[in-house]
């Protein structure tokens, strides 16, 4: 027996929400596209940082560096 089609799989959940399969698919696609765009932006930001770090224009800061800088600040500003 062949596996059920995607339309058959999502028909009942869509109907339970009062939506059509097409509407459910459009929402899922929109969510996926949004996440793909966000992932691409994250990848670009990482590549940009790594390139700046390689050129010596940026450095990665860890908790200890921040704490040391914080502790070095005067008590009153």
MIVO-83018 format. One record per residue (C-alpha): x, y, z; residue in three letters. Coordinates in steps of 0.02 Angstrom, whole numbers. Layout:
! MIVO-83018
<x X | y Y | z Z | residu ALA>;
...
//
This chain:
! MIVO-83018
<x 0 | y 0 | z 0 | residu UNK>;
<x 75 | y 170 | z -48 | residu UNK>;
<x 101 | y 300 | z 87 | residu UNK>;
<x -36 | y 431 | z 103 | residu UNK>;
<x -13 | y 592 | z 9 | residu UNK>;
<x 33 | y 750 | z 101 | residu UNK>;
<x -140 | y 821 | z 65 | residu UNK>;
<x -220 | y 671 | z 150 | residu UNK>;
<x -104 | y 685 | z 301 | residu UNK>;
<x -142 | y 869 | z 331 | residu UNK>;
<x -327 | y 866 | z 286 | residu UNK>;
<x -390 | y 818 | z 459 | residu UNK>;
<x -282 | y 942 | z 558 | residu UNK>;
<x -328 | y 1081 | z 435 | residu UNK>;
<x -512 | y 1038 | z 448 | residu UNK>;
<x -501 | y 1035 | z 638 | residu UNK>;
<x -434 | y 1213 | z 632 | residu UNK>;
<x -566 | y 1267 | z 508 | residu UNK>;
<x -433 | y 1294 | z 373 | residu UNK>;
<x -405 | y 1226 | z 200 | residu UNK>;
<x -254 | y 1118 | z 161 | residu UNK>;
<x -195 | y 1258 | z 47 | residu UNK>;
<x -203 | y 1386 | z 187 | residu UNK>;
<x -112 | y 1270 | z 307 | residu UNK>;
<x 22 | y 1238 | z 175 | residu UNK>;
<x 42 | y 1424 | z 141 | residu UNK>;
<x 65 | y 1461 | z 326 | residu UNK>;
<x 192 | y 1321 | z 343 | residu UNK>;
<x 286 | y 1382 | z 189 | residu UNK>;
<x 286 | y 1561 | z 253 | residu UNK>;
<x 356 | y 1502 | z 421 | residu UNK>;
<x 490 | y 1399 | z 333 | residu UNK>;
<x 540 | y 1545 | z 220 | residu UNK>;
<x 551 | y 1662 | z 369 | residu UNK>;
<x 663 | y 1540 | z 462 | residu UNK>;
<x 771 | y 1513 | z 307 | residu UNK>;
<x 796 | y 1701 | z 289 | residu UNK>;
<x 842 | y 1717 | z 473 | residu UNK>;
<x 965 | y 1572 | z 457 | residu UNK>;
<x 1044 | y 1654 | z 304 | residu UNK>;
<x 1061 | y 1819 | z 399 | residu UNK>;
<x 1141 | y 1728 | z 546 | residu UNK>;
<x 1264 | y 1641 | z 428 | residu UNK>;
<x 1308 | y 1808 | z 346 | residu UNK>;
<x 1337 | y 1890 | z 516 | residu UNK>;
<x 1450 | y 1746 | z 569 | residu UNK>;
<x 1551 | y 1754 | z 407 | residu UNK>;
<x 1565 | y 1944 | z 425 | residu UNK>;
<x 1628 | y 1929 | z 605 | residu UNK>;
<x 1751 | y 1792 | z 560 | residu UNK>;
<x 1820 | y 1898 | z 416 | residu UNK>;
<x 1838 | y 2050 | z 531 | residu UNK>;
<x 1919 | y 1940 | z 664 | residu UNK>;
<x 2043 | y 1870 | z 536 | residu UNK>;
<x 2091 | y 2049 | z 486 | residu UNK>;
<x 2114 | y 2095 | z 670 | residu UNK>;
<x 1967 | y 2216 | z 665 | residu UNK>;
<x 1864 | y 2120 | z 794 | residu UNK>;
<x 1893 | y 2000 | z 935 | residu UNK>;
<x 1786 | y 1874 | z 1024 | residu UNK>;
<x 1752 | y 1924 | z 1204 | residu UNK>;
<x 1719 | y 1796 | z 1338 | residu UNK>;
<x 1644 | y 1816 | z 1510 | residu UNK>;
<x 1812 | y 1834 | z 1595 | residu UNK>;
<x 1861 | y 1979 | z 1481 | residu UNK>;
<x 1699 | y 2069 | z 1517 | residu UNK>;
<x 1715 | y 2040 | z 1704 | residu UNK>;
<x 1894 | y 2106 | z 1703 | residu UNK>;
<x 1841 | y 2263 | z 1609 | residu UNK>;
<x 1692 | y 2286 | z 1725 | residu UNK>;
<x 1801 | y 2266 | z 1880 | residu UNK>;
<x 1923 | y 2395 | z 1811 | residu UNK>;
<x 1788 | y 2530 | z 1799 | residu UNK>;
<x 1784 | y 2662 | z 1935 | residu UNK>;
<x 1653 | y 2637 | z 2070 | residu UNK>;
<x 1568 | y 2802 | z 2029 | residu UNK>;
<x 1536 | y 2876 | z 1859 | residu UNK>;
//
